[in-house]
Amino acid sequence: MLALQILVNGILLGGIYASIAGGFSLVWGVLNVINILHGSFVVLGAYMAFFAYTLLGIHPYLFVPIAALLLFAIGLAVQYAIVNRVIDAPVLVSLTLTFGLTLFLDNVMLNAFKADFRKVNLRPPLGIIDVSDYLPAIDIIVPVDRLASMAFAILLVALLYWLLRRTSIGRAIVAVRMDRYAASLMGVDTRIIFAVTFGIGAAMAGAAGALLSPIFPISPLASTAYLGKAFVICILGGLGSVTGVLVGGVALGVLESFGAYIFGPEHSLTLSFTLLILLLIFRPTGLLGKRGFI
């Protein structure tokens, strides 16, 4: 029964991880930009949710669409004003640029919010669901906050999938992802698509941060960990697949949960990057990687 409890915890965690990685994979796949700024956007969204709850009384789950809109605007502005200037440069140039931007944003947040860890403490707390109350044979406990965050995270990934498959802007993004020069010849304004894509990636990060705020402590120091998880999930699920992001997130969550039980929680990041190295050696396309982001 303990193994089942660990599995449930991993699935709940993995669903949340998927929302972190969705925007990162989108930006990497479409713009060919490894956005080092992504983890800082997650932390910024978490801070926004924290202050919205403590100062304005807005519940973090109600704040998710607001965080997404605010981060979309920030991401759109950053890409159009700064990143777009190096979009045709080698990938190392854009990687260095976003690395510099994340250092700047992390230091701004450190000065503004300090390095102290904060957390949204819901009042009243959402509590737990004891499955044995309904199914006596299954003795597991499900934290309601993690269940709700996972549900919202899966909804975000589903909305991203719908956007890319069913809307004109989504089809333009997929076209640019597959061949930006052919898309340009067909009348797609690639510079606008680049900016919108970067904004969507930032929106996903901000929404994920709001979902994480009732569960994990918030600090600018956490941005590197979130970036690392997004990177691992992107490689694990396969660049170019929304469903791969979901599968990769759940796989990483389950791996970390069992790894924390076997080796201790301090080794979760080590396990993640060990998995990353093995995938890059034996299956660099990931589990569900394919051409075109769908």
C-alpha positions in Angstrom: 0.0 0.0 0.0 3.0 2.3 0.6 4.0 1.9 -3.0 0.5 2.9 -4.1 0.7 6.0 -1.9 4.1 7.0 -3.4 2.7 6.4 -6.9 -0.3 8.6 -6.3 2.0 11.4 -4.9 4.2 11.1 -8.0 1.2 11.4 -10.4 -0.1 14.4 -8.6 3.3 16.0 -8.7 3.9 15.1 -12.3 0.7 16.7 -13.5 1.9 20.0 -12.0 5.3 19.5 -13.5 3.7 19.2 -17.0 2.4 22.8 -16.8 5.9 24.0 -16.0 7.4 22.3 -19.0 4.7 23.0 -21.6 5.7 26.6 -22.2 9.4 25.8 -22.1 9.0 23.1 -24.8 6.8 25.3 -26.9 9.4 28.2 -27.0 12.3 25.8 -27.6 10.4 24.0 -30.4 9.2 27.0 -32.3 11.8 29.7 -31.7 14.8 27.4 -31.2 15.5 29.3 -28.1 16.4 27.5 -24.9 14.7 30.0 -22.6 16.8 30.0 -19.4 14.3 32.8 -18.2 11.5 30.2 -17.9 12.2 29.2 -14.3 12.3 32.8 -13.2 8.9 33.3 -14.8 7.5 30.4 -12.8 8.8 32.1 -9.6 7.4 35.5 -10.6 4.0 33.9 -11.1 4.2 32.3 -7.7 5.1 35.6 -6.1 2.2 37.3 -7.9 -0.2 34.7 -6.5 1.3 35.0 -3.0 0.8 38.8 -2.8 -2.6 38.6 -4.5 -3.7 36.2 -1.8 -2.1 37.9 1.2 -2.9 41.5 0.2 -6.1 41.2 -1.9 -7.5 37.9 -0.7 -7.6 36.4 -4.3 -7.4 32.6 -4.1 -4.4 31.3 -6.0 -6.6 29.1 -8.2 -8.7 32.0 -9.1 -5.5 34.0 -9.8 -4.2 31.5 -12.3 -5.7 33.2 -15.4 -4.6 36.6 -14.1 -1.1 35.4 -13.7 -1.2 33.9 -17.2 -2.3 37.2 -18.7 0.3 39.3 -16.8 3.1 36.9 -17.7 1.9 36.8 -21.3 2.2 40.6 -21.5 5.7 40.5 -19.9 6.9 37.6 -22.1 5.5 39.3 -25.3 7.3 42.6 -24.4 10.6 40.8 -23.6 10.6 38.8 -26.7 9.6 41.6 -29.1 11.9 44.1 -27.6 15.0 42.0 -26.7 15.0 38.3 -27.8 13.7 39.1 -31.3 17.0 40.9 -32.0 18.9 37.7 -31.8 16.3 35.3 -33.1 18.3 34.4 -36.2 21.6 34.2 -34.4 23.1 30.8 -33.3 21.3 29.2 -30.4 24.2 29.9 -28.0 23.6 33.6 -28.5 19.9 33.5 -27.4 20.8 31.0 -24.6 23.4 33.5 -23.3 20.9 36.4 -23.6 18.2 34.6 -21.7 20.7 33.5 -19.1 21.6 37.2 -18.6 17.9 38.1 -18.4 17.3 35.5 -15.7 20.2 36.7 -13.6 18.7 40.2 -13.9 15.2 39.1 -13.0 16.3 36.9 -10.1 18.3 39.7 -8.6 15.4 42.1 -9.0 13.2 39.6 -7.1 15.9 39.1 -4.5 16.0 42.8 -3.8 12.3 43.2 -3.9 11.2 40.1 -2.0 14.4 38.9 -0.3 15.6 35.3 -0.3 13.3 34.2 2.5 11.1 31.3 1.5 7.4 32.2 1.5 4.3 30.0 0.9 0.6 30.6 0.4 -1.1 29.2 3.5 -4.7 28.7 2.6 -7.4 29.6 5.2 -9.2 27.4 5.7 -6.8 24.7 4.4 -8.2 22.4 1.7 -7.5 19.3 3.8 -7.1 15.7 2.5 -9.2 13.0 1.0 -8.9 9.7 2.8 -9.7 7.1 0.1 -10.3 4.4 2.7 -13.5 6.2 3.8 -14.9 5.4 0.4 -12.9 2.2 -0.5 -11.8 0.5 2.7 -9.4 -1.8 0.8 -7.4 1.2 -0.4 -5.6 3.0 2.4 -4.2 6.1 0.7 -4.5 9.9 1.4 -4.8 12.5 -1.4 -4.0 16.1 -0.5 -6.7 18.3 -2.0 -4.4 21.2 -2.8 -2.2 18.9 -4.9 -5.2 17.3 -6.5 -6.6 20.7 -7.4 -3.3 22.0 -8.7 -2.9 18.9 -10.9 -6.4 19.3 -12.3 -5.7 22.9 -13.2 -2.3 22.0 -14.7 -3.8 19.3 -16.9 -6.4 21.8 -18.0 -3.7 24.2 -19.0 -1.9 21.6 -21.0 -5.2 20.6 -22.7 -5.8 24.3 -23.5 -2.4 24.5 -25.1 -3.1 21.4 -27.2 -6.5 22.9 -28.3 -4.8 26.2 -29.1 -2.3 24.6 -31.4 -4.7 22.2 -33.1 -7.9 24.2 -33.4 -7.1 27.9 -33.8 -5.5 29.9 -36.6 -2.8 31.3 -34.4 -2.0 27.7 -33.3 -1.8 26.5 -36.8 0.5 29.4 -37.6 2.7 28.4 -34.6 2.9 24.8 -35.8 3.7 26.0 -39.4 6.6 28.1 -38.1 7.7 25.3 -35.9 8.0 22.9 -38.9 9.5 25.4 -41.4 9.7 29.1 -40.6 10.8 30.1 -44.0 8.0 28.2 -45.8 5.5 29.7 -43.4 6.9 33.2 -44.1 6.4 32.6 -47.9 2.8 31.6 -47.1 2.1 35.0 -45.5 2.7 34.2 -41.8 4.4 37.1 -40.0 7.0 35.1 -38.2 8.2 37.9 -35.9 4.7 38.3 -34.5 4.4 34.5 -34.1 7.7 34.4 -32.3 6.6 37.1 -29.9 3.2 35.4 -29.3 4.8 32.0 -28.8 7.2 33.4 -26.2 4.3 35.1 -24.5 2.3 31.9 -24.4 5.4 30.2 -22.9 5.6 32.9 -20.2 1.9 32.6 -19.6 2.2 28.9 -19.0 5.1 29.5 -16.6 3.2 32.2 -14.7 0.1 30.0 -14.4 2.3 27.1 -13.2 3.8 29.3 -10.5 0.4 30.3 -9.2 -0.6 26.6 -9.0 2.7 25.8 -7.2 2.3 28.6 -4.6 0.0 26.7 -2.2 2.2 23.6 -2.3 5.9 24.6 -2.4 7.8 27.5 -0.7 8.5 30.5 -3.0 12.0 32.0 -3.4 14.0 33.4 -6.3 16.5 30.7 -5.5 14.0 28.1 -6.7 14.1 29.3 -10.3 17.0 27.1 -11.3 15.3 23.9 -9.9 12.1 24.7 -11.9 14.2 25.3 -15.1 16.0 22.0 -14.6 12.7 20.1 -14.2 11.3 21.8 -17.4 14.5 20.8 -19.3 14.3 17.2 -18.1 10.6 16.9 -18.9 11.1 18.4 -22.3 13.7 15.9 -23.2 11.9 13.0 -21.5 8.6 13.6 -23.3 10.1 14.7 -26.6 10.5 18.1 -28.1 7.5 18.8 -30.3 4.7 17.0 -28.4 2.2 18.4 -26.0 1.1 14.9 -24.9 4.8 14.2 -24.5 5.1 17.0 -22.0 2.2 15.5 -19.9 3.8 12.0 -20.1 7.2 13.3 -19.3 5.9 15.3 -16.3 4.1 12.4 -14.8 7.1 10.1 -15.4 9.4 12.6 -13.7 7.0 13.1 -10.8 6.8 9.3 -10.2 10.5 8.9 -10.5 11.2 11.7 -8.0 8.6 10.3 -5.5 10.1 6.8 -5.5 13.6 8.2 -5.6 12.9 10.4 -2.6 11.6 7.3 -0.7 14.5 5.1 -1.6 17.5 7.6 -1.7 16.1 10.6 0.2 14.5 13.8 -1.1 17.8 15.6 -1.4 18.7 13.3 -4.3 15.6 14.0 -6.5 17.4 16.5 -8.7 20.3 14.1 -9.1 17.9 11.4 -10.3 16.3 13.8 -12.7 19.6 14.7 -14.4 20.7 11.1 -14.4 17.6 10.3 -16.3 18.3 13.2 -18.7 21.8 11.9 -19.5 20.5 8.3 -20.1 17.8 9.7 -22.5 20.3 11.8 -24.4 22.5 8.7 -24.9 19.9 6.1 -25.7 16.8 8.0 -26.9 17.4 11.6 -27.7 14.0 12.1 -29.3 12.3 11.4 -26.0 9.3 9.1 -25.4 6.9 10.9 -27.8 9.0 13.3 -29.8 8.0 14.0 -33.4 8.2 16.7 -36.0 5.7 19.5 -35.4 4.4 20.7 -32.1 1.0 18.9 -31.7 
